[in-house]
Amino acid sequence: MSSSKLILTFVVAAALAAVVPAAAQTSAPAQGSAPAAVAASESSLGLAASVNQTIISNYDLDQRTALFVATSGIHPSKDELPQLRAQVLRSLEDETLEMQEAEKRRISASPAEVEKALQGIATDNKISSEQLLATIGQSGVTPATFVNQLRAQIVWQKLVAARYGADVHISDQQVEDALARIKEGADKPQFLVSEIYLAVDKPEDETSVRAAAERIAQQTMQGVGFQTVASQFSQSPSAATGGDIGWVLEGQLPDEVDHALLGLQPGQIAGPIRAEGGYYILQLRDRREPAGSVAATPAAATPADPNAPVALGRFLIPLPKTTDASLKDRAMTMATVVQGRVHVCSDLSDMAKQLTGTVYESLGTVKPADLDPAIRDALAKSTAGEAMNPFISGAGVEVIMRCDAPAPKIGVFQMPTRDQVQQQLAMQQMSVYAKAYLAELRRNAVVFSSIK
């Protein structure tokens, strides 16, 4: 199995706690900071679980729970926290089993491999790895906690590849058969899918796993990043790529999963869905319609009038006029991350609600001629629904976003290449092996948990 880049999109709340002026935070605690019940403490050394006599301390659990809070944007209430901790603990138990197996087979991740994964995540978020760790650290999470999670994901991929790599052989005939099926399915839609998979290893686990799947599905539907949740909790190898399983054709996935996809529109989430082996939560990221069902070449769009009024939204990180350069740089970094996370103006509004001290306002429909020249120039280069690059104003750091809806994009069936088909078949086969491997480790393990 190739080592896919680990993806984890983090939110800006933790760093904003240090960026937004203290006066703006006196009315409420900074939501980016880990709640007191979540924040890690060196004194929380009691037993959370033991896995084949390896101890998972309450400190370990506190750290990983705080990491999830910092990277997902979820703000658990006091009542929700026990369920979240149980969810995180299950993930830690699986990770401990994987690392025990890796040690037995003398498989590890080198510092260079871990650093490459860390740098990949930072690059995806348009910051440095140092900024990424510093941001997470402001939620009370040690760099070691984050790095150890990355190391475990890399090791698990290598472990599965070492045990089953020689068994994964995709013949020319298998590729030909798959291409023939896809060609025959040209009259069916294609789906770009991400998944979260939770295994039911024993019949007696059915109720608890379903409850966990329902909680996770609810979190993703409430706006918690799907990639983040998949990276933290999914038991499929696709967790290493934020749950991404690529393009699939109607009929390629289990019937229950396939049926759920048919009813989704891009951006929607379905689940939990009970299928062979466990529960699935799905996110449909894009869809292509059957060949011939829509025009392959859409009509050319009429050029927009650059002087036409346009609806705008404004996101502001307030900064006092005496703010030093380092704080401005940090605020600009955070605003850049916000820009990369929003797709419509309601996302910008939701972001301001989550981040104490930030402000969102609808600017209404504005004539470009009435705007500041710098904003007018940026607007002229933008497209419908686009968030423009952040800038520093007298009020602080701002992100201006166009609230007009972009023209819908209609994708059309595309025939994949032989290499793409071969790679997907290999990934599917490896995924089956990996799920079975973890289920085997679970069945043979002696696990004691203090959290039910």
C-alpha positions as CSV (number, residue, x, y, z in Angstrom):
1,M,0.0,0.0,0.0
2,S,1.4,3.4,-0.9
3,S,1.7,5.8,2.0
4,S,-1.0,8.3,1.4
5,K,-0.7,11.8,2.8
6,L,-2.4,12.2,6.1
7,I,-5.0,14.9,6.1
8,L,-6.3,16.7,9.1
9,T,-7.9,20.1,8.7
10,F,-7.7,22.0,12.0
11,V,-9.8,25.0,13.1
12,V,-8.6,28.4,14.1
13,A,-10.3,28.7,17.5
14,A,-7.3,27.9,19.6
15,A,-5.0,30.4,18.1
16,L,-7.7,33.1,18.0
17,A,-7.9,32.9,21.8
18,A,-4.5,34.5,21.8
19,V,-5.2,36.8,18.8
20,V,-8.6,38.4,19.7
21,P,-8.2,41.3,22.2
22,A,-8.8,40.2,25.8
23,A,-11.6,42.8,26.1
24,A,-13.6,40.9,23.5
25,Q,-13.4,37.7,25.6
26,T,-14.5,38.9,29.0
27,S,-18.1,38.1,28.4
28,A,-17.5,34.5,27.6
29,P,-14.7,32.0,27.7
30,A,-12.7,31.6,24.5
31,Q,-14.5,28.8,22.6
32,G,-11.2,27.8,21.0
33,S,-9.7,26.9,24.4
34,A,-10.4,23.4,25.6
35,P,-13.2,23.2,28.2
36,A,-12.0,22.8,31.7
37,A,-13.3,19.3,31.7
38,V,-11.4,18.5,28.6
39,A,-8.1,20.3,29.1
40,A,-5.3,17.9,29.9
41,S,-3.8,17.8,33.4
42,E,-0.6,16.3,34.5
43,S,-2.4,15.0,37.6
44,S,-5.0,13.0,35.6
45,L,-2.9,9.9,35.7
46,G,-5.6,7.4,36.7
47,L,-6.4,4.4,34.6
48,A,-8.7,5.0,31.6
49,A,-8.1,1.6,30.0
50,S,-5.7,-1.2,29.7
51,V,-5.0,-3.1,26.4
52,N,-3.1,-6.3,26.8
53,Q,-1.7,-4.8,30.0
54,T,-0.6,-1.6,28.3
55,I,-2.0,1.3,30.2
56,I,-4.0,4.2,28.7
57,S,-4.0,6.9,31.4
58,N,-6.7,9.5,31.9
59,Y,-4.0,12.0,30.9
60,D,-3.6,10.2,27.6
61,L,-7.3,10.3,27.1
62,D,-7.6,14.0,28.2
63,Q,-4.9,14.9,25.7
64,R,-6.5,13.1,22.8
65,T,-10.0,14.5,23.6
66,A,-8.5,18.0,23.7
67,L,-6.8,17.3,20.4
68,F,-10.1,16.3,18.9
69,V,-11.8,19.4,20.2
70,A,-9.0,21.6,18.9
71,T,-9.0,20.1,15.4
72,S,-12.7,19.6,14.9
73,G,-14.3,22.8,16.1
74,I,-16.8,20.8,18.3
75,H,-17.6,22.4,21.7
76,P,-18.9,19.6,23.9
77,S,-21.2,20.5,26.8
78,K,-20.7,18.9,30.2
79,D,-23.4,16.4,29.4
80,E,-21.8,15.5,26.0
81,L,-18.3,15.1,27.3
82,P,-18.5,11.6,28.7
83,Q,-19.8,10.3,25.3
84,L,-17.0,12.1,23.5
85,R,-14.4,10.6,25.8
86,A,-15.8,7.1,25.3
87,Q,-15.6,7.7,21.5
88,V,-12.0,8.9,21.8
89,L,-11.0,6.0,24.1
90,R,-12.2,3.4,21.6
91,S,-10.0,5.0,19.0
92,L,-7.0,5.0,21.5
93,E,-7.6,1.3,22.3
94,D,-7.5,0.4,18.6
95,E,-4.4,2.5,18.1
96,T,-2.7,0.7,21.1
97,L,-3.5,-2.7,19.6
98,E,-2.0,-1.6,16.2
99,M,1.2,-0.3,17.9
100,Q,1.6,-3.5,19.9
101,E,1.3,-5.5,16.8
102,A,3.8,-3.3,15.0
103,E,6.3,-3.7,17.8
104,K,5.9,-7.4,17.7
105,R,6.7,-7.3,13.9
106,R,9.4,-4.7,14.3
107,I,7.7,-2.1,12.2
108,S,8.0,1.6,13.0
109,A,7.8,5.1,11.5
110,S,11.0,7.0,11.0
111,P,11.2,10.6,12.2
112,A,11.5,11.7,8.6
113,E,8.2,9.9,7.7
114,V,6.4,11.6,10.6
115,E,7.9,15.0,9.8
116,K,6.8,14.6,6.1
117,A,3.2,13.8,7.3
118,L,3.2,16.8,9.6
119,Q,4.5,19.1,6.9
120,G,1.9,17.8,4.5
121,I,-0.9,18.8,6.9
122,A,0.6,22.2,7.6
123,T,1.0,22.8,3.8
124,D,-2.7,21.9,3.3
125,N,-3.6,24.5,5.8
126,K,-1.2,27.1,4.4
127,I,0.9,27.4,7.5
128,S,4.2,26.0,8.8
129,S,4.4,22.9,10.9
130,E,5.6,25.1,13.8
131,Q,2.5,27.2,13.5
132,L,0.3,24.1,13.4
133,L,1.8,22.7,16.6
134,A,1.7,26.1,18.3
135,T,-2.0,26.5,17.4
136,I,-2.9,23.1,18.8
137,G,-0.7,23.8,21.8
138,Q,-2.9,26.7,22.8
139,S,-5.7,24.2,23.5
140,G,-3.4,22.5,26.0
141,V,-2.4,19.7,23.6
142,T,1.3,18.7,23.7
143,P,3.1,18.3,20.3
144,A,3.8,14.7,21.3
145,T,0.1,13.9,21.4
146,F,-0.4,15.1,17.8
147,V,2.8,13.6,16.5
148,N,2.1,10.2,18.2
149,Q,-1.3,10.0,16.4
150,L,0.4,10.7,13.0
151,R,3.0,8.0,13.8
152,A,0.3,5.5,14.7
153,Q,-1.5,6.1,11.4
154,I,1.8,5.7,9.4
155,V,2.7,2.5,11.3
156,W,-0.7,1.0,10.7
157,Q,-0.5,1.5,7.0
158,K,3.0,-0.1,6.9
159,L,1.8,-3.0,9.1
160,V,-1.1,-3.8,6.9
161,A,1.1,-3.6,3.8
162,A,3.8,-5.8,5.4
163,R,1.3,-8.5,6.3
164,Y,-0.9,-8.4,3.2
165,G,1.0,-6.6,0.5
166,A,2.1,-9.8,-1.2
167,D,-1.5,-11.0,-1.3
168,V,-2.7,-8.0,-3.2
169,H,-2.3,-8.8,-6.8
170,I,-4.6,-7.2,-9.4
171,S,-4.4,-9.1,-12.6
172,D,-4.8,-7.7,-16.1
173,Q,-8.1,-9.7,-16.4
174,Q,-9.4,-8.1,-13.2
175,V,-8.7,-4.6,-14.6
176,E,-10.3,-5.5,-17.9
177,D,-13.4,-6.8,-16.1
178,A,-13.6,-3.7,-14.0
179,L,-13.2,-1.4,-17.1
180,A,-16.0,-3.4,-18.8
181,R,-18.3,-3.0,-15.9
182,I,-17.6,0.7,-15.7
183,K,-18.2,1.1,-19.5
184,E,-21.5,-0.8,-19.1
185,G,-22.3,1.5,-16.3
186,A,-21.8,4.7,-18.3
187,D,-25.6,5.3,-17.9
188,K,-25.2,5.4,-14.1
189,P,-24.0,8.2,-11.9
190,Q,-20.5,8.4,-10.3
191,F,-19.9,9.5,-6.8
192,L,-16.9,11.1,-5.1
193,V,-17.2,9.7,-1.6
194,S,-15.6,9.9,1.9
195,E,-16.3,7.4,4.5
196,I,-16.1,6.8,8.3
197,Y,-16.2,3.1,9.2
198,L,-16.8,1.6,12.6
199,A,-16.5,-2.2,12.9
200,V,-18.7,-4.5,14.9
201,D,-16.2,-7.1,16.0
202,K,-18.4,-9.1,18.3
203,P,-22.2,-9.4,18.4
204,E,-22.3,-8.0,21.9
205,D,-20.6,-4.8,20.6
206,E,-23.6,-4.0,18.3
207,T,-25.4,-1.6,20.6
208,S,-22.3,0.4,21.7
209,V,-20.9,0.7,18.2
210,R,-24.2,1.9,16.8
211,A,-24.4,4.5,19.5
212,A,-20.9,5.7,18.7
213,A,-21.7,5.8,15.0
214,E,-24.9,7.8,15.7
215,R,-22.9,10.3,17.7
216,I,-20.2,10.7,15.0
217,A,-22.9,11.1,12.3
218,Q,-24.5,13.8,14.4
219,Q,-21.2,15.6,14.9
220,T,-20.5,15.7,11.1
221,M,-24.0,16.8,10.3
222,Q,-23.6,19.7,12.8
223,G,-20.5,21.0,10.9
224,V,-17.6,19.2,12.5
225,G,-15.0,18.6,9.7
226,F,-15.6,15.2,8.1
227,Q,-11.9,14.7,7.3
228,T,-11.0,15.4,10.9
229,V,-13.5,12.9,12.3
230,A,-12.5,10.3,9.8
231,S,-8.8,10.7,10.7
232,Q,-9.6,10.4,14.4
233,F,-12.2,7.6,14.5
234,S,-12.6,5.7,11.2
235,Q,-11.3,2.1,11.3
236,S,-10.8,1.9,7.6
237,P,-7.4,2.5,6.0
238,S,-9.1,5.5,4.2
239,A,-8.8,7.3,7.6
240,A,-5.2,8.2,6.6
241,T,-6.7,10.3,3.8
242,G,-9.5,11.9,5.8
243,G,-11.9,9.1,4.7
244,D,-11.4,9.7,0.9
245,I,-12.2,6.6,-1.2
246,G,-12.3,8.4,-4.5
247,W,-14.8,8.1,-7.3
248,V,-17.1,5.1,-7.3
249,L,-19.8,4.0,-9.7
250,E,-23.3,3.1,-8.7
251,G,-23.2,-0.6,-7.8
252,Q,-19.6,-0.7,-6.7
253,L,-20.2,-0.4,-3.0
254,P,-22.3,-2.7,-0.7
255,D,-26.0,-2.4,-1.5
256,E,-27.0,-0.6,1.7
257,V,-24.2,2.0,1.1
258,D,-25.0,2.3,-2.6
259,H,-28.7,2.9,-1.9
260,A,-27.9,5.7,0.6
261,L,-25.6,7.5,-1.9
262,L,-28.3,7.7,-4.5
263,G,-30.4,9.9,-2.3
264,L,-27.6,12.4,-1.6
265,Q,-26.6,15.7,-3.1
266,P,-23.0,17.0,-3.0
267,G,-22.0,18.1,0.5
268,Q,-24.6,16.0,2.2
269,I,-23.9,13.2,4.8
270,A,-25.8,9.9,5.3
271,G,-25.6,7.4,8.1
272,P,-25.0,5.5,10.2
273,I,-25.6,2.7,7.7
274,R,-25.4,-0.9,8.8
275,A,-23.6,-3.0,6.2
276,E,-21.3,-6.0,6.2
277,G,-18.8,-5.8,9.1
278,G,-20.1,-2.6,10.8
279,Y,-21.4,0.9,10.3
280,Y,-20.7,3.5,7.6
281,I,-21.1,7.3,7.6
282,L,-20.8,8.7,4.1
283,Q,-20.1,12.2,2.7
284,L,-20.9,12.8,-0.9
285,R,-18.4,15.4,-2.1
286,D,-19.2,15.5,-5.8
287,R,-21.3,13.7,-8.4
288,R,-21.1,13.0,-12.1
289,E,-24.2,12.4,-14.1
290,P,-24.6,9.5,-16.6
291,A,-23.1,10.1,-20.1
292,G,-25.6,11.7,-22.4
293,S,-27.9,12.9,-19.6
294,V,-26.5,16.5,-19.6
295,A,-24.7,18.5,-22.1
296,A,-21.0,17.6,-22.1
297,T,-20.1,21.2,-23.0
298,P,-22.1,23.8,-21.1
299,A,-23.0,27.0,-22.9
300,A,-20.4,29.7,-22.5
301,A,-21.4,32.0,-19.6
302,T,-22.1,35.6,-20.3
303,P,-19.3,37.8,-18.9
304,A,-20.3,39.4,-15.7
305,D,-20.6,43.2,-15.6
306,P,-17.7,44.4,-13.4
307,N,-19.8,47.4,-12.3
308,A,-22.9,45.4,-11.3
309,P,-23.9,45.5,-7.6
310,V,-22.9,42.4,-5.7
311,A,-23.9,41.0,-2.3
312,L,-20.9,40.8,0.2
313,G,-20.2,39.5,3.7
314,R,-17.5,40.6,6.0
315,F,-15.6,38.6,8.7
316,L,-13.5,40.6,11.1
317,I,-10.8,39.7,13.7
318,P,-10.7,42.9,15.7
319,L,-7.3,44.2,16.6
320,P,-6.3,47.3,18.6
321,K,-4.4,50.0,16.8
322,T,-1.3,49.3,19.0
323,T,-1.1,45.6,18.0
324,D,2.4,44.5,17.4
325,A,3.5,42.9,14.1
326,S,3.7,39.3,15.4
327,L,0.1,39.4,16.5
328,K,-1.0,40.9,13.2
329,D,0.9,38.1,11.4
330,R,-0.8,35.5,13.6
331,A,-4.2,37.0,12.9
332,M,-3.5,37.0,9.2
333,T,-2.5,33.4,9.3
334,M,-5.8,32.5,11.1
335,A,-7.8,34.6,8.6
336,T,-6.2,32.7,5.7
337,V,-7.3,29.4,7.3
338,V,-10.9,30.8,7.7
339,Q,-10.8,31.9,4.0
340,G,-9.9,28.3,3.0
341,R,-12.7,26.7,5.1
342,V,-15.7,28.7,3.9
343,H,-17.8,28.0,0.8
344,V,-20.8,30.3,1.2
345,C,-21.4,33.4,3.3
346,S,-23.4,31.4,5.9
347,D,-20.1,29.5,6.6
348,L,-18.5,32.8,7.3
349,S,-21.3,33.7,9.7
350,D,-21.1,30.3,11.4
351,M,-17.4,30.7,11.9
352,A,-17.9,34.0,13.6
353,K,-20.4,32.5,16.0
354,Q,-18.0,29.7,16.9
355,L,-15.0,32.1,17.5
356,T,-15.5,34.4,20.4
357,G,-14.5,38.0,19.7
358,T,-14.8,37.8,15.9
359,V,-17.5,39.5,14.0
360,Y,-19.6,38.8,10.9
361,E,-21.8,41.3,9.1
362,S,-23.7,41.2,5.9
363,L,-22.7,44.2,3.8
364,G,-25.8,43.8,1.6
365,T,-25.7,44.5,-2.1
366,V,-22.9,47.0,-2.8
367,K,-21.9,48.9,-5.9
368,P,-18.2,48.3,-6.7
369,A,-17.7,52.0,-7.2
370,D,-18.6,52.6,-3.6
371,L,-15.9,50.3,-2.2
372,D,-12.3,51.0,-1.1
373,P,-10.1,50.8,-4.2
374,A,-8.2,47.8,-2.9
375,I,-11.4,45.8,-2.2
376,R,-12.8,46.9,-5.6
377,D,-9.7,45.6,-7.4
378,A,-9.9,42.2,-5.5
379,L,-13.6,42.0,-6.3
380,A,-12.9,42.5,-10.0
381,K,-10.6,39.5,-10.0
382,S,-13.0,37.3,-8.0
383,T,-15.7,34.9,-9.0
384,A,-19.2,34.3,-7.6
385,G,-19.2,32.8,-4.0
386,E,-15.4,33.4,-3.5
387,A,-13.8,34.6,-0.3
388,M,-11.1,37.2,-1.1
389,N,-7.7,37.2,0.5
390,P,-7.6,38.6,4.0
391,F,-6.3,42.1,4.6
392,I,-5.4,44.5,7.5
393,S,-7.7,47.4,8.0
394,G,-8.1,50.0,10.7
395,A,-10.5,47.6,12.5
396,G,-8.3,44.5,12.4
397,V,-7.9,41.7,9.9
398,E,-10.8,41.2,7.5
399,V,-12.1,38.6,5.0
400,I,-14.6,39.9,2.4
401,M,-16.7,37.2,0.7
402,R,-19.0,37.4,-2.3
403,C,-22.5,36.1,-1.3
404,D,-23.8,35.6,-4.9
405,A,-24.2,31.9,-5.8
406,P,-21.7,30.4,-8.3
407,A,-23.2,28.8,-11.4
408,P,-23.9,25.1,-10.8
409,K,-21.3,22.7,-12.1
410,I,-22.6,19.7,-13.8
411,G,-20.2,16.8,-14.0
412,V,-20.4,14.2,-16.7
413,F,-19.4,10.5,-16.6
414,Q,-15.7,10.0,-17.2
415,M,-14.0,6.8,-18.1
416,P,-11.1,6.1,-15.7
417,T,-7.7,5.0,-16.9
418,R,-6.3,1.5,-16.5
419,D,-3.9,2.7,-13.8
420,Q,-6.7,4.4,-11.9
421,V,-8.8,1.3,-11.9
422,Q,-5.9,-0.9,-10.9
423,Q,-5.1,1.4,-8.0
424,Q,-8.7,1.5,-6.8
425,L,-9.0,-2.3,-6.9
426,A,-5.8,-2.6,-4.9
427,M,-7.1,-0.1,-2.3
428,Q,-10.4,-1.9,-2.0
429,Q,-8.6,-5.2,-1.5
430,M,-6.2,-3.8,1.1
431,S,-9.1,-2.1,2.9
432,V,-10.8,-5.5,3.3
433,Y,-7.6,-7.0,4.7
434,A,-7.1,-4.0,7.1
435,K,-10.6,-4.2,8.5
436,A,-10.2,-8.0,9.1
437,Y,-6.8,-7.5,10.7
438,L,-8.0,-4.9,13.2
439,A,-11.1,-7.1,14.0
440,E,-8.7,-10.0,14.7
441,L,-6.6,-7.9,17.0
442,R,-9.7,-6.8,18.9
443,R,-11.0,-10.4,19.2
444,N,-7.8,-11.6,20.7
445,A,-7.1,-8.7,23.0
446,V,-7.7,-8.4,26.7
447,V,-9.2,-4.9,27.0
448,F,-10.4,-3.3,30.3
449,S,-12.0,0.1,30.2
450,S,-13.0,2.3,33.1
451,I,-15.4,4.2,30.8
452,K,-18.6,2.4,29.6
